[in-house]
Amino acid sequence: DDPRMKGAIEEARGRWPEFVEAFKARQPGGHYFVKAPVTRGDRTEFIWMDVIGLEPEYVHGRLANDPVDLGGLKLGDQVEVAVKDLNDWGFMHREGDDPTGLFTSKIVVEAF
């Protein structure tokens, strides 16, 4: 319910075309990732995933960490999420680059 977090999510969604263009121009060694809710049964977790493919309405990715309780899903499992549900995104064209994006993460860091 934090207005700063809501603003960060809106910015990430509004700037989504920037991520799409970056992914289309991805470089070997680059890192492209999104954060979105993943649901299994009655459990939902907001989790980061490494993007492996894009469609106009969906993102295909691999879980970037082990979920707490998502019915057996684990690090590296492939999932699909709706673009409309994304909460954040980020990318680095090359290892060592400063990341672009990470809108909600900046709010979390500022809180501490």
Order of alpha helices (4+ residues) and beta strands (2+ residues): alpha-alpha-beta-beta-beta-beta-beta-beta-alpha
